[in-house]
């Protein structure tokens, strides 16, 4: 195989790979899912934090009954 044929083959392979990467959205989807998961995690953490004081006071009042 001549050098010119190798360059042409390599050039066409790189062009195909570049076209595939331009249309591939798997990375963007993974980032979107990560952002959604982190938002849900923050909401759960905020809920647990706010309910922690209420729950602690409830259990303290139950403990004082006995």
HELIX and SHEET records of a PDB file:
HELIX    1   1 UNK A    3  UNK A   23  1                                  21    
HELIX    2   2 UNK A   26  UNK A   65  1                                  40    
END                                                                             
